[in-house]
Amino acid sequence: MRCPPPATGPTGRALAALLAFVLASAVVLLPTARPAQAHGTLAMSTPAANATVTEALTTVELYFTEQVAANAYFTVTGPGGGRVDNGWRQGSPRPLDKPVREYLLVNGKFEPKEYSTGFPAVVTLAHLPAAGQYAVSYLSVASDGEPVRGTMSFRYSGRATAAPQGWRPPVDQPDPALVAAAEQHATSGHSGGAAPGGPTASAVPLAPSTAATAASPSAAVRGDDEGGLGWLAWTGGAVLVVAAVGFAAWRRRPVPAARPVGRPAGRAGGRPRGQGAVARSGTGARVGRSKSAGGRQGVTRPAAAPRAVVTERVGVPVATEAAATTTGTTAAVAEVVPARGSRLGNTGLALLVGGLVVALLAGFGLGRLGSGTRPVDRTAAAPPVTGAAVSAGDGHQHGPGTGAHTHPGDGAAQVTGLSVNAGGYTVQPEARTQPAGVRADYRFRIVGTDGQPATRFAVVHDKQLHLVVVGRDLSGYQHLHPTMAADGTWTVPLTLARPGGYRIYADFSVTAADGSTVPLVLGVDHQVPGAHTPVPLPPAAPRSTAGPFTVTMTGTPTVGVTVPLSFRPDGVEPARLERYLGAYGHLVVVREGDLGYVHVHPEQELVDGTVRFWLTAPSAGRYRAFFDFQVDGKVHTAQYTLDL
């Protein structure tokens, strides 16, 4: 077997320089991929998250990896929805049950740091009014400016305890300065509530533990650094493998059986073009062209001969190394005079390597553009923790384990439906007006960036698309489900009784080409001509009438903090509540003024006989909340004003 000559001349040197650039780029760029980060997160608690407590408690201790801010905010909500906390204080540091790892930005690089000491915030409980689930919510800001926000829950099965004389449930809201500081980083790597089915912590125990890990799973980092480099590392690695294999194959190719210089292919002693190739293997076996039964040319070989892959560089016949036999013998190399047209030339190879460089740099650029977003949630297989919520960047918030998809995000980013387009999709109604009191078909399309109607929608909560209609004065709420024609046109009968302006929200998830789902909410204005008299917003109240039912809402909506809201139709046994759209209820919250939209999904099962949601109020202001539930096959809507 002949040794291949080195690539010489300007072309060879250029190719070598290009490949060196690819390798250098990989070395420099790939390590800069941003790992999942966390800082100041909740590492464990006493009692542990999701634990059942039989003895009466007077405090709950939350252990963070650094001391929480002096103006940190804590609430404890009891089974009836009322607050039972009575202030908090800093505690004495103590060793964590299990060390945790966080990633910190050091000299422009994310470096892992292990913590073995916990800094407790001790929240005092005024009393335990009943057996059931208790939720502890917290909001702070870490020393690096990142928000520390989340919820943990435990269940109490003991006897009720009495409240101190003269004690009243607190009604305070977080310090506005704390909320503002947290919202400055609302879209950074690790704030927010917990994802459905996952713990609420960004800090990661370095060994299995029953201790609660609490903070955002979006920032969760596995102990083996699985989330460190992310998709960019995999992409870069694949590019490197392809480049290395291609370069190795090109460099290690055997030298072809060269023709004498100047001898044309058709002369005596040569082989005329168009008649295939004759090759002699390294073992002496002759390989030649023959006619197959179908009349096409084939290659005949002895059965034991290895298979040679024939390619060609433009104008120069060559052959690649043959595959090794399964017996482990040295692979034979065929000297081939091939047919023209299968080997890449210098120009083609340069283009290939150049394309790899461009792909690597493009991947790096996209990765850097996306570095401000949250890392991919990798906690789907984690044990469920009751009492956590996801703060939704697309206007959705979910209870644990309820969502067909998760939506990271915080604060102001939670509201959506403020625009007719988002995520590359636009809602296009056929008409933007209709007469008052007339039943009319409302038709619209969801159009992508290519100008074509989208037709692939994921089924979320039993429907492909939810259409919510609300008047600009927050009256006239309707929750509808249109049908889609083959051409992507959606249609639903719509009756609007009163003149005025309305906002129509299309709430859906598009199925992308790779099979992933893209959840979106698009909003569009709709007008009903005529004299309009706005309906004043009713005052805030904990009860609402829905058909024959009076529905009691318990809980205290809090700006920037994930807190539970529970709903119980009075006089309705829990067994009579029926699932509606895959859940025991749905909660739509619309903000007064800009009509920002939040759609909240409840926990999968009833909690202490109530339908429980986890709401993070995006900002101060007034909201209208619409709670849909179903009894005896009929859907009812209870409406509430939330005044924050």
N, C-alpha and C positions, 0 to 999 in steps of 0.2 A: 504494500500500500504506500503510495506516495504521500509525502507531507505537503500540506497546502502552503503555498507561498504567502508571505505577509502581504497585506494590502499596501501597495506602494503608490507613489504618485500623489497628486493633489486630491484625487477623489478618495483614495484610501485614508489619507490624513484627515480630510473633511469628515468622513464617516466616523472615524475614531474620535474626533473632537465632538461631533454631535452626540455620540453615545456617552462620552465622558460628561457632557453637559446634562444629559438625562439623569445619570447616576448622581452627579453633584446636586442637581435640583431636588432629587428625592431625599438626599441626605439633609439638605438645608430646609426644605419645605415641609416634609411630612412630620417632623417632630413639632412643628408649630401648630398642628391641629389642636384645638382647644379641648382639654378633657372636661368632663363634667366637674363642676366645682361646687363647693359648699363652704359655709363659714358661719360660726355661731349657732349651729343648729341644735335641735333637741335630740339628745342622745338616749335618754331613758327617763322614766318617771316612776313615782310611787304614789298610788298603785300603778302597775304596768298597764299600758293601753290594752283595752279589750278584756281586762281582768274582771273577775267577779269578786266583790268584797262582801264579807258577811258581817264584819264588825264596823261600828259607826266610826266615821272619820271626822277629824277636825281640820285637817289640812291636806292639800295635794302638793307634792313636790315635783317640779319639772327641772331636769338637769340638762343644762346647755353646755356646749363646749367653750363658751366664754360667758362672762357676766352679761346679763341683759341690760338694756338701757334703763336709765333711772326713770324715764317716763313710759316704760313698757306697759302694755295693757293686757289684762287677763279677765276672763269671765268664766263662770261655772254655771251651767244651765241644768236644772233638775228635770225630772220626768214630766212635770206639768208645763214646762216651757218657761218657768220663771227663773230668774237668777238667784243663786244661793251663795255667791262669793261675798266676802267681807274684807276686801283689801289683800295686799300681798307685801312681801318683804324679801330682801336678799337673804340667802342662807349661807352656811359655811360650806366651802368646797369639800368634796369627798371623792375617793376613787370611783370610777365608773365600773359597773359590773363587767363590761367588756370594752376594750379600747375601740375608738372609732377613728376613721381616716377622713380627712378633709383635704381639699385642694386649694392652695393659696397662690396668688399671683406674686412671684418673686423675681425681680429683675426681668420682667417681661415674659417669664415662663411660669406655667402652673406646676407647682411642686407639691407632692403629697406630704401631709403632716399628720402624725398620729396623736390622738389625745387620750389620756388615761384619767383625767380629772374632770369632774362635772361641777358646774356652778349652778346651784339651785335657786329657783324662784319659788318661794313658799306661798301658796295661795290659801288663804283662810276660808273655811266653809262655815257659814253662819249656822246652818242646820241641814239635815237630810229629810226633806218633807215626805218622801215616799220611797218605796222600793222601785227600782227601774234604772234606766240609763241616764248617766250624768255625762255632760260634755264640757271639756275644758278647752277654751280657745285662747290664743295668744297672738300678740303683735309686738314686735320689737324691731330694732335696726342694729345690725352687727357693726363691729368697729370698722369694717371696710365699706360701710354704707349700704350693704345689701339688706333687704327686708327679711325678717325672720317671722314667718306667719304660718299658722296651722291649727289643728284641732286634734285632741285625743279624747277617747271616751272610756268609761268603765261602767260596770253594772253593780248596783248595790242591792243586796237581797235581805238586809237586816231590817230592824224596826225603825220607824220614823223618829226623828229627834226634833225637839222644840227649838224655835228661833229665840235668840236673846231678846229680852224685854226692850221694846222700843225700836227694834231693828226693822228697817224697811229694805226691800230689794233695791239694789242700786239701779239707776237709770242713766248713768254717765256714759259718754262716748269717748273714744280715744282722743288724746291731745292732738289738735290739728297739725301741730308741728311734726308729730310722729307720723301721722298719715301722709303728710306731704313728703317727708323724707323717704318713707317706704315707697310711695308712688313714683319717685324719681327713678327707681330701679325696678318698676313693676314688670318690665319685660326682660329682665336679666335672667341669669341661669338657674336660680333655685328658689324663687319665692313661690307663693301660692299654697293652696291646700293640697290634700292628698289625692292621688288618682284613685279611681274606682278599683277596688280590689287590692290596693297596695298600702304600705305603711306611709306615714307622713314625714319621713326623715330624709334629709340629704346626707347626714352623717351615716357612715356604714360601719357596723360592728365588724371587727376583724375575726370574729369567731361566732358560731351560732349562739343566739341569746334569746331569752324570752322577754328581755327588756324592750320597751317601746323604742322604736326608731322613728322620730317624727320630724318632718319638714317636707319639702316637695320631692316627690319621686322623680320629677323631671331632672333633678340634679343628682339623683342617686348614683353612686359609683360603687361597682362591685369591688370586693376585696382583691380580686385578681386584675383590677384595672381594665376590665373588659370594655368599659365605656371610655377609656382614655383617649385614643386617637380617633375612634369612630369611623364613619364610612370613608373619610378621606384617606385614612391609612390603608384600608382595604383596596380602594381604587388605585392609590399610588402603588401598592404592592403588586396589584394585578398588572399595571403598566410596566413595572420593573421586570416582572416575570416574562411578559411578552417580549420586551426589549432584549432581555438576556438570552431567552431561547432563540429568538430570531438572529441575534448577533452570533451566538454560538454555532447555530446551524450554518450561517453564512461563512464564518471563519473556518469551520472544520470540514467544509466540503472537500472531497477528493479532487485532484487535478484531472481534467478530462483527457481522454486519448486525443492528443493534439494532431491535427492534420499538418502536413508539411506546409510551410509558409508559401502562399501563392498557389497551392493546388486547389482547383475548384472541386466542389463536392461531387460533380458529375463525371470526373475523369476516371480512367481505368484505375483500379485499385482502390478507388473511393466508393462511396455509397450514394447512389442517386437520391435526390430529395424526394420525399413523398412515399418512400418505401419503408418507413419505420426506422428502427435502430437495431444494431447488433451489439451485444455486450458480452464480455467475458468476466465471470465472477472471479473473486480471489481464490476460489477453490478449483478453478479450471472448468466449472460447469458452463456450458454455452447457453446463452439466453438469446432468443431470436423472435422475430415476428412471424405469426402464422395466421391463416384465415380460420376463424371460428365457424361453427356450424351455421351461424346466421349470416356468414359472409363478411362480418366485421373483423378487423384486424385485432388479434389478441397476442399476448406474450406467453410463450411456452417455456416451462422450466422443469427441471427435475423436481420431484416432490419435496426433497429436503433442502432445496436451494432457498436462501433467504430472499425476501422480496426487495427489489431496488426501486426507489422512487426517482423517477426521471424528471428533471426540470432543466431549464435553459436560461442563461443570461443572454441578453440580446447580442447576437453575433458570435457568441462563444459557447460551445457545447460543454456542459458540466454534468455531474451527477452527485446527489446527496448520499450520505452514508446510509447503507442498508440497515434495516431493522435486525436486531439480534434474534437468534432462534430461541425457542423456549427451552432448549436443552442447556442453555448457558454458554454455548460456544461463542467465540469471537465473531462479531458480525462481519459478513462478507461485504466487500465494496466492489461495485460493478464499474468497469470502464465503459462508458456509453458514448456513442455518437447519436445524440437524440434528435427527435424531430424538433422543429423550431417553435418557440413561443411560450415556454412555461417557466423559465427562470427570470427573476427580477433583475433588471440591470442596475448599474450604479445610480442612475437617476431615480429609478423606482424605489430602490432601497433608501436613498436619501430622503425621498418623500415619505416613506413609511416611518423612518426614525423621526423625521421632523414632525409628522402627525402625532407620534407618541409624545413628543415634547409639548406640542400644543395641547394635547389632551390632559397631560399632567398639570400644566399651568392653568388650564381652564378649570380643572377640578379643584385646584388650590384656590383659585379666585372665588369660585362658587362657595367653597367651604368657608373662606374668610367672610364673604358676604353674609352667610348664614350663621356666623359665629355669635351674632347678637341674639339669636333665637335660642330657645331652650333645647337642651340635648334630647335625643329620643328617649322616651320612657322605656326602661328596660325592667320594670318591676311587675310586669303583668302576671308572672307566676308567683308572686309573693303572697303570703297568707293575707286574707282580707282583714281590714281593721275597720270596725264599725265606727261611724261618727266622723268620717272625713269627707271632704268635698274637693272637687276640682274647681278652680277658678278659671272661667272660660274666656279665652281670647276670641271666640267666635260667638259669644252671646249665650253659651250654654254653661250650666253648672250641674254637676251630677253628684248624687249620693254614691257611697262606695258600692262597687260591683254592679251599678245599674247601667252604665253607658256602653253602647256599642262602639263608642270611640271616646277618646279623651281630649280635652281642650285646655292646654296650659295657658296661663296668663293671669293677670291680676288687675285690680283697681279699675282705672278708667278704660282699660282695654277690654273689660268684660262686656260693655255695652256694644251692640252692633245694630245693623239694620239702618244705619245712618246714611247709607249710600246705595245707589242703584247698581253699583258694580263693586266687586271685591274678588280677589284671588283669580283674576283673569276671566270672570264670568259677569254677565250683565243681565238684569231682568228687563224684558221689553214687553210691556202690555200693549194690546191692540188698541185699547181706549183708556183714557185717563179721567173719564167723567161718565156719569149716568144719572137719570132722573131720580128724584126722591120717591121712595115707596114702591119702586118698580123692580120686579125680579128680572135681572138681566144676567146673561152669561158673561163672566169675566174671563178673558182669554189672555194668555201671556206665554212667553218663551224665555228660557234661560240660554243665553247665547255665549259661546266661548270666544277666545281671542281670534279664532279662525273665521268668525262670522257665522258659524253654523250652530243650529240649536243643539244643545246637549240632550242626549237621550238615555244616557247610562246613569241611573241614580240608585244609590244604596237604600235599602229599606231600613229605616230607623224608627223605632217605636211604631212598628206595624205599617208605616206609610212611607212612600218615597218622597213625599213633599208635604209639609204642613204650611198652611196659609193662615196667617193671623191678621185680623183687621181691627184697628183701633182708631177712634176719632181723635182729632188733634186736641180735644178737650178731655181725652182719656175716657170717653164714654163709647157706647156702641161696640163693645168687644165681641168678636166672633173668631172661632177656631174651626177652619174648614179644611177639607181634603180634596183637592181637584184631581181630575184624571188626565192622563197624558195620551195624546194621539201618537201614531207612528212617526209623524213629522216633528215631534218634540213640542207641539202646542198643548199647553195645559188649559183646562176649562173647568169652571165651577159656577153654579148659580149663586148670585150675590144680590141681596136686598139690603139697601141702606135707607132707613126710614126717615132720617132727618137731613136737611141741607147742611153743608159745611165741608171742611177738609178732613180727609182720612189718611192714615198711613197703612199700607199693606206690606206685610213682611212675608217673604218666601224663605222658609226655613228648610234646608235640605242638605244632603251630602252627595256630591258627584263622585262617580267611580272613575278614577283615572285609568290611563292605558295600562299601567303596571298593576292594576287591581286594587290599589290603595284608595281610600275614601278621603274626600276633601270636604269637610263640613263648612257650610257658609250660611249666612243670613243676609239677604238683600232686601232693601226697603225702597218703596216707591210711593209717591203721593197720588191721591185719587180725590176727585172733586164731585160734590153733588150740588148743582146750582140751586140758588134760592136764598131767602133771608135766613141767616144763621144766628141763633141765640145760644152762646156757649153754656154748657151745664157746669155750674160750680162744682169743684171737687169736694166730695164729702169729707168731713173731718176724720182724723185717724180714730179707729175704734177696733177692739179685738173680736167683734162679732159681726157677722154678715148673714143676710137671709138669701138662701138659694132655693127657689121652689118651696117645698114644704119644710125645708130644713133650716135651722140656725146653725151656722158653722163657726166654731170658736177657734181663733188663731192664738197660739201661745209662742212666746219667744220675743226677743228684742233685736230687730235688725240693727246692725252696727256697721258704721262706715269702715271699710278696709279690713274687717275681721269676719272670718267664717263662723257663723253662729247657726244653731238649729231653729227652724220654724216648724211648728207642728199644727196640724189641722184636724179637728174632730167634729163631724156633723152630730149635733146633739140629738139624742133619741135614736141614733142608728147604731146598732150593734156592729162590732168589727166584722162579724161574719157576713153582714149584708153589703159591705163595701166590695165593689167589684173592680177588677183590673180594667183600666181604660187605656188603650194604646200601649199595652204591655206593662202598665204601672198602676199603682193605686191612686195616682193623681198626677197632675201637671200644673206647674206654676209659671206663669208669664208675668214678668215685672217690666213696666214701661216707665221711663223717667219723664217727668213733666218738663216741657220746654223743647228739648231737642228730640224727644221721643226715642231715646236710647233703649234698646231691647235686650232683655235677659230672659232666657228660657231655662228653668230649673227643673231637674228630674229628681224624684225622691229616692229614698232607700228602697231596696227590693221588697222588703217585708214591712208590715206595720210595726211600729215601735211603741210599745205600751199602749196599743190600741189606737194610735194616731198615724196619720200620714206625715212623715218627717222629711223635710227638705233642709239643705245646708246652703244658706245664702250669704254671699259676700256683697254687701251694698257698695256700689262703685264710688259713690261720692255723697256729700251732703245734698239735701234737696227733698223734693216730694216725688213720690212714686205711686203708681196704681198697680196693685197686685191682683191677678186673676187666677183663682184656684179651681181647676176642673176636676170633678170626681163623678163616679157613676154608681147609682143604686137602682136595682131592679131594671137594668137595661137602659136607663135614661141618664144622660149626662147633665149635670148641673154645674153652674159657675158661681162661686162666691167671690165678691170683690171687696178689696180693702185699700185704704189710703195709708201709705207709710210716710211719716213725716220725720225726716232725720235732720 
